[in-house]
Each structure stands twice: as structure tokens, then as C-alpha cells.
Amino acid sequence: MKKNLFQYLFVFAALVALYLAVSGSRRLKSREAEIDALQQTTRDLRDSLQEYQLTIQDLQYFSLENNDDALAYTDPYELEDPMRYIADKLLETNEMPGNNPLVPYEGMEGDFKINKIKLLNHRWIIADFSDGKYWGELLIGYEIREDLGADFTLIDHLLYTRSQ
């Protein structure tokens, strides 16, 4: 009887060991497949990140922030953040009642005000303006005065027409 009991226990243990070996190898293959998929995803994400970084560099090519030669022109003024300073000076023109004086159009749905600003270099700004319904863009020249004021000159402008 003891002999039969040991045989049953041995067979049972062998079956459990076989089951664990098979399920373990399946689990291992499954985990390896997951790891391979994650590694591929990581490679794809790295490629996408590099692609976006190149796109960002292209978009920032015409930007005062990335133009050391243009930034050198602001050095004598000892401004902490020249881009923010110039943008703030331009946005101050919005505070005047009525349309912004740099916008050569009369607002149709309200007053035209400057919304977005991009400093291209130490002399030019491109800006977006809108009255809430109509919008356009401005190319503005600027110069910082000795007293840290700023003079803005409208170079060119356009107003988008609304398509019906």
C-alpha cells in the first residue's frame, strides 16, 4: 500500500512538474513577445521624437530666441529677457482705446487687437490680429530706443477674407 501511495505521489508530482514546465515556457514566450513589442515601440518613439525635434528646429529657425547674432544687438540694453520685453511693449499698444494703432483696418465686429507675436530677429516681428470674427497678420519692424522704449513700424499687412 505504501508502495502504491508513493507511486501515485511520484506520478502526481511528475504531472505537476510537467504542467509547470509547459506553462512556464508559454509564459516565457509571451513575456519575450511583450518585451520585443515594447522594444519596437521604444524605437518608434525615439524615431518620432527625433523627427519632432527636427521639425521644432526648423520651425524655430526664424526666431530671435535661437539667433545669437540678433540677440547680440540687445546686449547693450541689458534686458533680462529681450523677447518678453519686446513682446510686452508691442502688447501695450493693445491697451489704447479702439483699434490697435498698428493695425491699418477698422474692426468690423469689435476692435482689432494683436493676439500672437513671433519675434523673427532683432528688427522684425510677425503678429496676428483679430476682432473676434475677422483676422489678419502684420509684419512689423521695431527698434529699441536708448531709453528702453520701443518704436514699431508697420512694414506690411493682410486681412483674410471670410469665405461664405
GUVO-994856 format. One record per residue: residue number from 1; residue in one letter; x, y, z of N, C-alpha, C, O in turn. Coordinates in nm, 3 decimals, padded with zeros to 5 digits. Layout:
NUM,a,X,Y,Z,X,Y,Z,X,Y,Z,X,Y,Z
...
//
This chain:
1,m,00.082,-00.117,00.000,00.000,00.000,00.000,00.088,00.125,00.000,00.062,00.222,-00.072
2,k,00.192,00.121,00.083,00.283,00.234,00.087,00.350,00.253,-00.048,00.373,00.366,-00.092
3,k,00.381,00.143,-00.113,00.448,00.148,-00.241,00.358,00.215,-00.344,00.404,00.299,-00.420
4,n,00.228,00.178,-00.346,00.133,00.238,-00.440,00.114,00.388,-00.412,00.105,00.468,-00.504
5,l,00.109,00.422,-00.286,00.092,00.561,-00.247,00.211,00.644,-00.297,00.191,00.754,-00.349
6,f,00.332,00.594,-00.282,00.449,00.664,-00.331,00.450,00.675,-00.483,00.493,00.776,-00.538
7,q,00.402,00.572,-00.550,00.393,00.577,-00.696,00.294,00.684,-00.740,00.322,00.762,-00.831
8,y,00.178,00.688,-00.674,00.078,00.792,-00.709,00.133,00.932,-00.681,00.115,01.025,-00.760
9,l,00.199,00.945,-00.568,00.258,01.075,-00.536,00.367,01.113,-00.637,00.377,01.229,-00.676
10,f,00.446,01.018,-00.678,00.550,01.044,-00.776,00.490,01.084,-00.910,00.536,01.180,-00.973
11,v,00.387,01.011,-00.955,00.320,01.043,-01.082,00.254,01.181,-01.073,00.264,01.261,-01.166
12,f,00.188,01.208,-00.959,00.123,01.338,-00.939,00.227,01.450,-00.943,00.205,01.553,-01.007
13,a,00.341,01.431,-00.875,00.448,01.530,-00.873,00.506,01.548,-01.014,00.538,01.660,-01.053
14,a,00.519,01.441,-01.089,00.571,01.448,-01.225,00.475,01.527,-01.313,00.518,01.609,-01.395
15,l,00.343,01.502,-01.297,00.244,01.576,-01.376,00.244,01.725,-01.340,00.234,01.810,-01.429
16,v,00.256,01.757,-01.212,00.262,01.898,-01.169,00.388,01.963,-01.227,00.382,02.076,-01.274
17,a,00.501,01.893,-01.223,00.625,01.947,-01.276,00.614,01.969,-01.427,00.662,02.070,-01.478
18,l,00.551,01.875,-01.498,00.531,01.887,-01.642,00.442,02.008,-01.673,00.471,02.087,-01.763
19,y,00.332,02.020,-01.597,00.240,02.133,-01.616,00.313,02.266,-01.593,00.299,02.359,-01.673
20,l,00.392,02.275,-01.486,00.465,02.397,-01.456,00.569,02.428,-01.564,00.588,02.545,-01.598
21,a,00.634,02.327,-01.617,00.734,02.348,-01.720,00.670,02.400,-01.848,00.721,02.493,-01.911
22,v,00.556,02.339,-01.887,00.488,02.381,-02.010,00.432,02.523,-01.994,00.451,02.608,-02.081
23,s,00.363,02.548,-01.884,00.304,02.680,-01.865,00.413,02.786,-01.847,00.397,02.900,-01.891
24,g,00.523,02.749,-01.784,00.634,02.842,-01.768,00.697,02.878,-01.901,00.730,02.994,-01.925
25,s,00.713,02.780,-01.989,00.772,02.810,-02.120,00.677,02.897,-02.203,00.721,02.985,-02.276
26,r,00.545,02.870,-02.192,00.446,02.954,-02.262,00.450,03.097,-02.207,00.446,03.193,-02.283
27,r,00.457,03.109,-02.077,00.463,03.239,-02.014,00.591,03.313,-02.055,00.589,03.433,-02.079
28,l,00.702,03.238,-02.064,00.829,03.297,-02.105,00.821,03.349,-02.248,00.866,03.460,-02.277
29,k,00.762,03.269,-02.338,00.746,03.313,-02.477,00.656,03.436,-02.485,00.682,03.528,-02.562
30,s,00.552,03.436,-02.405,00.460,03.550,-02.402,00.532,03.676,-02.354,00.515,03.783,-02.413
31,r,00.611,03.664,-02.250,00.685,03.777,-02.196,00.790,03.826,-02.296,00.811,03.946,-02.311
32,e,00.856,03.732,-02.365,00.955,03.771,-02.465,00.887,03.848,-02.579,00.944,03.945,-02.630
33,a,00.768,03.806,-02.619,00.695,03.877,-02.723,00.657,04.017,-02.676,00.666,04.114,-02.752
34,e,00.615,04.028,-02.551,00.583,04.160,-02.495,00.705,04.249,-02.492,00.696,04.368,-02.524
35,i,00.819,04.195,-02.453,00.943,04.271,-02.447,00.982,04.318,-02.587,01.021,04.433,-02.605
36,d,00.971,04.228,-02.686,01.003,04.267,-02.823,00.911,04.379,-02.872,00.956,04.473,-02.937
37,a,00.782,04.368,-02.840,00.687,04.471,-02.880,00.720,04.604,-02.813,00.714,04.709,-02.876
38,l,00.756,04.601,-02.686,00.792,04.723,-02.614,00.921,04.784,-02.669,00.933,04.906,-02.679
39,q,01.017,04.699,-02.705,01.141,04.749,-02.761,01.115,04.816,-02.897,01.173,04.919,-02.928
40,q,01.026,04.755,-02.977,00.992,04.814,-03.106,00.919,04.947,-03.086,00.945,05.044,-03.157
41,t,00.829,04.951,-02.989,00.758,05.075,-02.958,00.856,05.183,-02.912,00.843,05.299,-02.950
42,t,00.953,05.144,-02.832,01.054,05.238,-02.784,01.134,05.293,-02.902,01.161,05.413,-02.908
43,r,01.173,05.206,-02.995,01.246,05.252,-03.113,01.161,05.347,-03.195,01.210,05.450,-03.242
44,d,01.034,05.314,-03.213,00.943,05.400,-03.289,00.927,05.535,-03.220,00.925,05.639,-03.287
45,l,00.914,05.534,-03.086,00.900,05.660,-03.013,01.026,05.745,-03.023,01.018,05.867,-03.036
46,r,01.142,05.681,-03.017,01.267,05.755,-03.031,01.275,05.819,-03.170,01.315,05.935,-03.184
47,d,01.236,05.741,-03.274,01.237,05.795,-03.410,01.140,05.912,-03.421,01.172,06.014,-03.483
48,s,01.022,05.899,-03.363,00.923,06.007,-03.366,00.975,06.129,-03.293,00.959,06.242,-03.340
49,l,01.037,06.107,-03.179,01.092,06.218,-03.101,01.198,06.292,-03.180,01.201,06.415,-03.182
50,q,01.287,06.218,-03.246,01.390,06.282,-03.328,01.327,06.360,-03.443,01.371,06.470,-03.477
51,e,01.224,06.303,-03.502,01.154,06.370,-03.612,01.090,06.500,-03.564,01.098,06.602,-03.632
52,y,01.026,06.496,-03.447,00.965,06.617,-03.392,01.070,06.720,-03.352,01.048,06.840,-03.368
53,q,01.182,06.675,-03.301,01.288,06.768,-03.265,01.342,06.839,-03.389,01.371,06.959,-03.385
54,l,01.355,06.766,-03.499,01.399,06.829,-03.624,01.295,06.928,-03.675,01.330,07.034,-03.725
55,t,01.168,06.892,-03.661,01.060,06.982,-03.702,01.062,07.109,-03.617,01.046,07.219,-03.670
56,i,01.080,07.093,-03.488,01.086,07.209,-03.398,01.205,07.298,-03.433,01.193,07.420,-03.433
57,q,01.318,07.237,-03.463,01.435,07.316,-03.502,01.407,07.394,-03.630,01.446,07.509,-03.642
58,d,01.339,07.330,-03.725,01.303,07.400,-03.849,01.209,07.517,-03.820,01.224,07.625,-03.878
59,l,01.111,07.494,-03.732,01.015,07.599,-03.700,01.080,07.714,-03.623,01.035,07.828,-03.633
60,q,01.183,07.685,-03.547,01.249,07.787,-03.467,01.364,07.854,-03.541,01.436,07.936,-03.483
61,y,01.382,07.821,-03.667,01.495,07.878,-03.742,01.483,08.030,-03.745,01.580,08.100,-03.717
62,f,01.365,08.082,-03.780,01.342,08.225,-03.779,01.284,08.264,-03.645,01.163,08.280,-03.630
63,s,01.370,08.278,-03.548,01.328,08.313,-03.414,01.442,08.386,-03.344,01.558,08.345,-03.350
64,l,01.406,08.494,-03.278,01.508,08.570,-03.205,01.574,08.483,-03.099,01.693,08.497,-03.071
65,e,01.497,08.394,-03.040,01.546,08.309,-02.932,01.666,08.225,-02.975,01.756,08.200,-02.894
66,n,01.669,08.182,-03.100,01.775,08.093,-03.147,01.875,08.163,-03.237,01.956,08.096,-03.302
67,n,01.872,08.294,-03.242,01.961,08.369,-03.330,02.058,08.451,-03.243,02.027,08.562,-03.201
68,d,02.173,08.394,-03.217,02.271,08.459,-03.130,02.319,08.593,-03.185,02.342,08.687,-03.109
69,d,02.333,08.603,-03.319,02.377,08.728,-03.378,02.275,08.838,-03.354,02.311,08.952,-03.322
70,a,02.146,08.805,-03.369,02.041,08.903,-03.346,02.030,08.937,-03.197,02.008,09.053,-03.162
71,l,02.046,08.840,-03.111,02.040,08.866,-02.967,02.153,08.956,-02.922,02.139,09.029,-02.824
72,a,02.266,08.951,-02.993,02.380,09.036,-02.957,02.343,09.184,-02.969,02.401,09.267,-02.900
73,y,02.247,09.218,-03.056,02.205,09.358,-03.070,02.133,09.407,-02.945,02.129,09.528,-02.920
74,t,02.076,09.317,-02.866,02.004,09.358,-02.745,02.096,09.364,-02.623,02.054,09.409,-02.516
75,d,02.220,09.319,-02.636,02.313,09.317,-02.523,02.336,09.455,-02.460,02.341,09.464,-02.337
76,p,02.351,09.562,-02.538,02.376,09.693,-02.474,02.262,09.739,-02.383,02.283,09.822,-02.294
77,y,02.144,09.687,-02.403,02.029,09.730,-02.323,02.017,09.653,-02.192,01.938,09.690,-02.105
78,e,02.095,09.549,-02.176,02.098,09.467,-02.055,01.959,09.423,-02.011,01.923,09.436,-01.894
79,l,01.883,09.371,-02.105,01.749,09.321,-02.076,01.759,09.177,-02.029,01.834,09.097,-02.086
80,e,01.684,09.144,-01.926,01.688,09.007,-01.873,01.631,08.908,-01.975,01.690,08.803,-02.001
81,d,01.516,08.942,-02.032,01.451,08.858,-02.134,01.407,08.949,-02.248,01.294,08.999,-02.247
82,p,01.494,08.971,-02.348,01.463,09.065,-02.454,01.335,09.031,-02.531,01.260,09.121,-02.570
83,m,01.311,08.905,-02.552,01.192,08.865,-02.628,01.065,08.903,-02.552,00.972,08.958,-02.611
84,r,01.060,08.874,-02.425,00.943,08.907,-02.344,00.926,09.058,-02.335,00.814,09.109,-02.340
85,y,01.037,09.131,-02.322,01.032,09.276,-02.312,00.971,09.337,-02.438,00.882,09.422,-02.430
86,i,01.019,09.295,-02.554,00.969,09.350,-02.681,00.823,09.310,-02.702,00.742,09.393,-02.745
87,a,00.789,09.185,-02.672,00.651,09.140,-02.687,00.559,09.220,-02.595,00.448,09.256,-02.636
88,d,00.602,09.246,-02.473,00.521,09.326,-02.380,00.501,09.468,-02.432,00.392,09.524,-02.422
89,k,00.608,09.526,-02.486,00.597,09.661,-02.542,00.497,09.664,-02.657,00.420,09.759,-02.671
90,l,00.499,09.561,-02.740,00.405,09.556,-02.852,00.262,09.535,-02.802,00.168,09.596,-02.854
91,l,00.245,09.451,-02.702,00.111,09.427,-02.649,00.056,09.549,-02.576,-00.066,09.564,-02.563
92,e,00.144,09.637,-02.528,00.097,09.761,-02.467,00.018,09.847,-02.565,-00.066,09.927,-02.524
93,t,00.045,09.831,-02.694,-00.030,09.908,-02.794,-00.176,09.863,-02.800,-00.261,09.937,-02.849
94,n,-00.206,09.744,-02.750,-00.345,09.697,-02.743,-00.425,09.771,-02.638,-00.548,09.774,-02.645
95,e,-00.358,09.832,-02.540,-00.427,09.895,-02.428,-00.493,10.027,-02.466,-00.577,10.079,-02.392
96,m,-00.456,10.081,-02.581,-00.517,10.206,-02.625,-00.662,10.179,-02.665,-00.692,10.073,-02.718
97,p,-00.752,10.274,-02.639,-00.891,10.252,-02.677,-00.905,10.244,-02.829,-00.833,10.310,-02.903
98,g,-00.999,10.161,-02.872,-01.021,10.142,-03.015,-00.928,10.037,-03.071,-00.874,09.953,-03.000
99,n,-00.911,10.046,-03.202,-00.823,09.952,-03.271,-00.679,09.975,-03.231,-00.640,10.085,-03.192
100,n,-00.601,09.869,-03.243,-00.457,09.882,-03.221,-00.403,09.976,-03.328,-00.437,09.960,-03.446
101,p,-00.320,10.075,-03.292,-00.273,10.173,-03.391,-00.186,10.113,-03.502,-00.169,10.175,-03.607
102,l,-00.132,09.994,-03.481,-00.051,09.930,-03.585,-00.135,09.857,-03.688,-00.085,09.823,-03.796
103,v,-00.262,09.831,-03.657,-00.350,09.759,-03.748,-00.417,09.862,-03.839,-00.490,09.948,-03.789
104,p,-00.396,09.856,-03.971,-00.447,09.959,-04.061,-00.593,09.938,-04.102,-00.638,09.997,-04.200
105,y,-00.666,09.856,-04.032,-00.805,09.828,-04.066,-00.894,09.868,-03.950,-00.852,09.869,-03.834
106,e,-01.019,09.901,-03.982,-01.119,09.926,-03.880,-01.186,09.794,-03.844,-01.224,09.718,-03.933
107,g,-01.200,09.766,-03.717,-01.265,09.643,-03.674,-01.412,09.641,-03.716,-01.481,09.743,-03.706
108,m,-01.459,09.526,-03.762,-01.597,09.514,-03.808,-01.688,09.457,-03.699,-01.805,09.493,-03.691
109,e,-01.634,09.369,-03.618,-01.711,09.306,-03.511,-01.663,09.352,-03.373,-01.709,09.302,-03.271
110,g,-01.574,09.445,-03.371,-01.513,09.495,-03.248,-01.384,09.564,-03.286,-01.365,09.602,-03.402
111,d,-01.296,09.581,-03.193,-01.168,09.645,-03.219,-01.063,09.541,-03.254,-01.056,09.435,-03.191
112,f,-00.983,09.571,-03.355,-00.872,09.482,-03.389,-00.763,09.495,-03.283,-00.717,09.605,-03.252
113,k,-00.723,09.382,-03.229,-00.616,09.377,-03.129,-00.515,09.269,-03.171,-00.551,09.170,-03.235
114,i,-00.391,09.289,-03.134,-00.286,09.191,-03.163,-00.298,09.076,-03.064,-00.311,09.096,-02.944
115,n,-00.295,08.953,-03.118,-00.310,08.833,-03.036,-00.178,08.759,-03.016,-00.132,08.742,-02.903
116,k,-00.117,08.716,-03.125,00.005,08.636,-03.119,00.120,08.714,-03.179,00.104,08.793,-03.273
117,i,00.237,08.689,-03.123,00.357,08.761,-03.166,00.471,08.661,-03.181,00.489,08.573,-03.096
118,k,00.547,08.675,-03.289,00.669,08.596,-03.305,00.780,08.691,-03.345,00.771,08.756,-03.449
119,l,00.882,08.698,-03.264,00.997,08.783,-03.295,01.088,08.705,-03.388,01.144,08.602,-03.351
120,l,01.104,08.755,-03.510,01.183,08.685,-03.609,01.333,08.709,-03.588,01.414,08.617,-03.600
121,n,01.368,08.832,-03.557,01.507,08.866,-03.531,01.511,08.997,-03.453,01.413,09.032,-03.387
122,h,01.621,09.071,-03.459,01.635,09.194,-03.382,01.569,09.314,-03.450,01.581,09.426,-03.402
123,r,01.499,09.292,-03.561,01.435,09.402,-03.633,01.290,09.375,-03.673,01.215,09.470,-03.695
124,w,01.248,09.248,-03.683,01.115,09.218,-03.738,01.033,09.132,-03.644,01.084,09.046,-03.571
125,i,00.904,09.157,-03.650,00.805,09.080,-03.575,00.695,09.042,-03.672,00.657,09.122,-03.758
126,i,00.643,08.923,-03.660,00.521,08.886,-03.730,00.414,08.870,-03.623,00.437,08.806,-03.520
127,a,00.297,08.927,-03.648,00.193,08.928,-03.546,00.058,08.894,-03.610,00.035,08.921,-03.728
128,d,-00.027,08.836,-03.530,-00.163,08.801,-03.570,-00.257,08.899,-03.498,-00.238,08.930,-03.381
129,f,-00.359,08.947,-03.570,-00.457,09.034,-03.507,-00.597,08.987,-03.541,-00.618,08.918,-03.641
130,s,-00.693,09.024,-03.456,-00.830,08.980,-03.476,-00.926,09.073,-03.404,-00.890,09.142,-03.309
131,d,-01.051,09.073,-03.452,-01.158,09.144,-03.381,-01.259,09.045,-03.325,-01.368,09.084,-03.282
132,g,-01.226,08.920,-03.326,-01.314,08.815,-03.278,-01.377,08.736,-03.391,-01.411,08.619,-03.374
133,k,-01.392,08.799,-03.507,-01.452,08.731,-03.623,-01.360,08.738,-03.744,-01.347,08.640,-03.818
134,y,-01.297,08.851,-03.764,-01.206,08.870,-03.876,-01.063,08.873,-03.821,-01.040,08.911,-03.706
135,w,-00.969,08.834,-03.905,-00.832,08.827,-03.858,-00.736,08.855,-03.973,-00.773,08.852,-04.090
136,g,-00.612,08.883,-03.936,-00.509,08.909,-04.033,-00.372,08.899,-03.969,-00.358,08.856,-03.854
137,e,-00.272,08.939,-04.046,-00.135,08.931,-03.997,-00.061,09.059,-04.032,-00.093,09.127,-04.129
138,l,00.038,09.090,-03.952,00.119,09.209,-03.968,00.267,09.172,-03.970,00.310,09.082,-03.898
139,l,00.343,09.242,-04.051,00.488,09.235,-04.044,00.531,09.371,-03.990,00.508,09.474,-04.054
140,i,00.594,09.371,-03.874,00.626,09.493,-03.802,00.777,09.502,-03.785,00.842,09.406,-03.747
141,g,00.830,09.620,-03.813,00.969,09.649,-03.782,00.975,09.714,-03.645,00.883,09.787,-03.607
142,y,01.081,09.689,-03.572,01.092,09.753,-03.440,01.235,09.791,-03.412,01.330,09.739,-03.471
143,e,01.247,09.885,-03.321,01.379,09.928,-03.277,01.369,09.968,-03.131,01.274,10.035,-03.091
144,i,01.465,09.926,-03.053,01.468,09.962,-02.911,01.546,10.093,-02.899,01.657,10.106,-02.950
145,r,01.485,10.188,-02.829,01.548,10.318,-02.810,01.644,10.313,-02.690,01.642,10.218,-02.611
146,e,01.727,10.414,-02.680,01.823,10.424,-02.569,01.753,10.426,-02.433,01.805,10.373,-02.335
147,d,01.632,10.489,-02.428,01.557,10.498,-02.302,01.475,10.371,-02.275,01.388,10.372,-02.188
148,l,01.504,10.264,-02.349,01.438,10.133,-02.338,01.292,10.135,-02.384,01.215,10.044,-02.354
149,g,01.255,10.238,-02.456,01.125,10.238,-02.523,01.140,10.161,-02.653,01.250,10.119,-02.689
150,a,01.031,10.142,-02.722,01.038,10.069,-02.849,00.955,10.144,-02.953,00.845,10.191,-02.924
151,d,01.010,10.154,-03.072,00.940,10.213,-03.186,00.899,10.101,-03.280,00.981,10.018,-03.318
152,f,00.773,10.098,-03.316,00.720,09.996,-03.405,00.677,10.061,-03.536,00.613,10.166,-03.537
153,t,00.713,09.997,-03.647,00.679,10.046,-03.780,00.612,09.933,-03.857,00.667,09.823,-03.868
154,l,00.494,09.960,-03.910,00.424,09.861,-03.991,00.494,09.848,-04.125,00.508,09.947,-04.197
155,i,00.537,09.728,-04.160,00.604,09.703,-04.287,00.503,09.654,-04.390,00.499,09.704,-04.502
156,d,00.423,09.556,-04.350,00.322,09.503,-04.442,00.210,09.441,-04.360,00.226,09.414,-04.241
157,h,00.097,09.418,-04.424,-00.021,09.367,-04.354,-00.110,09.293,-04.452,-00.101,09.310,-04.573
158,l,-00.196,09.211,-04.397,-00.300,09.147,-04.477,-00.418,09.114,-04.387,-00.403,09.088,-04.268
159,l,-00.535,09.117,-04.448,-00.659,09.082,-04.379,-00.721,08.967,-04.456,-00.744,08.978,-04.576
160,y,-00.747,08.859,-04.387,-00.807,08.742,-04.452,-00.953,08.770,-04.480,-01.024,08.828,-04.398
161,t,-00.999,08.729,-04.597,-01.140,08.744,-04.631,-01.215,08.620,-04.584,-01.164,08.509,-04.587
162,r,-01.337,08.644,-04.540,-01.419,08.531,-04.493,-01.484,08.466,-04.614,-01.545,08.534,-04.696
163,s,-01.469,08.336,-04.624,-01.537,08.265,-04.732,-01.679,08.233,-04.688,-01.703,08.192,-04.574
164,q,-01.771,08.251,-04.777,-01.913,08.231,-04.744,-01.950,08.085,-04.752,-02.065,08.049,-04.727
//
